[in-house]
Amino acid sequence: MAYQFDFLSTLDYTDIIVKGVVTTIELIAIGGVLGVAVGIFGAWARTQGPGWLKPIVSAYVEMIRNTPFLVQLFFIFFGLPSLNVHISEISAAILAMVINLGAYSTEIIRAGVQAIPRGQIEAAQSLSMSRMQIFRHIILRPALQKIWPALSSQVVIVMLGSAVCSQIAVEELSFAANYIQGRNFRAFEAYIVATAIYLVLSVLLRQLLRLIGQTFITARRTA
């Protein structure tokens, strides 16, 4: 028997789909910014930070990079209440995304930092600049210029990974698809629509990150 497509039955739930898209955008907007900020701090700690901080950051990076994101999400949402730390589903999802992206960003940014010529750093030291000033003005911007495409790709990967947040009832896009197919039993159509939207979001996010990079990261400063 030939399968009869019925996308109209899925589009009847447009409000649910829109809510899922908005929530997904919120997750990556907040999680992306904070995750990259954590990555910058982690890269500084591993390359320029005090000795006691380096092993702590290294342990954090190795732990996160070698465990599944879903397990990290479950640990935060289901594990923290055992310590009397109760947070909402959306907060748990954002925190998990920040921690996950932060670890990967740390290694990506660290690679850019280590690619900076030693002579530039020594020149800054000869001008009596502090370690933080050297990292901020001499190291960070050139490092970001080198690794921005890789960092952008990691942000997109984390956005796509947010689909598992439906497992803790975060009403993002994959939650919307599950909800729709559970009501109209048109799983093929529901997930086709969700897949198409994820594809569009990925392309738009890559373009946005490319624009941000061209405007604020790789653009040459004029006198």
N, C-alpha and C positions, 0 to 999 in steps of 0.2 A: 504494500500500500504506500503510495507516494505521500510524503510529508507535506502538509499544508501550512505554509508560513502565515503567521498572524501577528505582525508587529504592532498593529493597532491596539491589541489587548495589553501590550506592554506600555505603550504610550499613554494608556489611561492612567498610569501611575506617574505621570510627569512630575508631580509635586514631590514624590518620594525620590525620584532620580535627581531633581534639582537640589534637594536637601543633601543628598549623598555627595554630589559634586562639590557643593559649598563646604561641607565638612572636610572632604578630602583636601580641598585647597587650603582651608584653615590649618589642617594638620601639617602640611608641608611648608606653609608660610612661616608658622611659628617654629616648628621643628627644624626646618632648614636653616633659618637665621641663627637660632640658638645652638644648633649642632655644629655649624661652621665656627661659631664663636668658641665653643668648647675645643674644637680642633685646633684653632689658632693658639689657645692657651696651652693645649697639650703639646703642640709642636715647640712652643717656647720652652715649656718645662723640660722637654727631652733634649733640647739642644743648648739652651741658654740658662735654664733654671738651676736652683740650688741642688746639691748632690742628693739630699734626702728626699727630694720630690721626684727625681727621675725614676727610681724603681717603682714608686706608687703609680705613676702615670703609665709606665711600661706594663705593669700588671693589669691595670684597667684595660689598656688597649688589647693585650693578648686575650684576656678573658672574654671581652665582647666580640672580638673578631673570630673567636673559635667556638662560639655558642650560637645556636639559632635565634633569630630575632623573635620568633614566637615564644620561645622559652623565656627570653628576657621580658617580654610583654606579660606573660603569665606570672613571672616572679614578682614584677612590680604590682600588678593588679590583685593577685591572689595571695602573694607572700607578705607584702607590707602590712595588710590588716592584722597579721599575727603579731606584729610589733606595735599594734594600736595606731598604725598610720593608715588612715582611710582617705582615699582620693577618688574622684569621679572617673568614669570610663574615659572621657576625653582627655583628662589630665594625665591618666596613666599612659594613654597612647602617645601623647606629646612627649612625656618624659622618656618613654622607651625609644622614641625616634631620636630625641636629642642625644641620649646616651649612645645609641647605635651609630648615628652619623658622626658624633664627636670622636669616637674611636677610629673610625675609618678616615675621617678628615685629618686627624692627628698624624697618621702615617703618610697621607698624601702630601700634606703641607710640609711635614718634616723632610720629605724627599726634595721639595723645592728649596727649603732652607739650606740643606746640605750642599745644594748645587751652587750656592752663592760663592763667588771667588773669595778666598781668604784675604786677599789684598784689600778689598773694600772694607772688610771688618777691621783690619789692622789700621787702615787710614782713619776710620771713625774713632778707634781707640786712641790714636795719637792726638785727636782733637778733644780728648777728655770727655767724650760722650759716655753716658751711663749704659749699662747692659740693656736696659729697657729701651732707651733712646735708640741704641744701635739696632735692636730688633725691630722696633717700630718704623724707623725711617730708612734704614739701610738694607735690612734683610727682608721684611715682610712683603712689601710691594713687589720687588723683583721675584720673590719666591712665588707669590700668587700668580704673577704673569706666566711663570713656567708651568704651573700645575693647574691652571684654571679649567682647561677642558676636562681633565681627569676628575677634578673636584665637582664640576657641573654634572658629569655622568653619575657620580656617586649620589648626588642630591636627587637625581631622577630615579635612581634605583631605590632609594629610601621612600620616595613618593609611591612607587609601585608596590613596595613592601608594606605600605600602610593598609593594603587590602586585608591583611590578616587581623587588623584591629577589629574587624567585625566579630571575631571570636570572643571579644569581651563586650559585645553589644554597642560598639561605637557605630553610629549611624552614617558611615561613609558609603562610598559608591558600591563596594562589594556587598555591604549589608543591604543596600537598596535592591541589588540584583537578587539576592537570596530571598528577600521579603516578597518581591514581585513573583518569582517563580513558585514560591510557596502558596501564593494566592490564586494565580491563574494557570499554574502547571505548564507554563510555556518556558521551560528552562532554556531551550536553545535560543529563543528570541531575547530573553532577558540578559543572557550572558553575551550575546552578540552585541547588544546595545552597550553593555558595560565595557566590553573590550574596545569598542569603537571610541567610547568616551575616554578611556585610559590612554588610548593611542593619541587622541587629540591633546589631552592634558600633557602627555610626555613631550610632544612636539612643541607645544606652546611654552612649556617650562624650559626646554632647551634653548628656545629662541630668546626667552626672557633672560636667562643666565648669560647667553652670548652677548646680549645688549648691555647687561650690567658689566660684563667683563670689558667690552669695548669702551664703555663710557667711564668706568671708574678704576679699572684694573690695568688694562693694557694701553690706555690712551697716554700719549706723551704729554708731559707737562710743558706748558709754554711759559716763557719768561714774562 
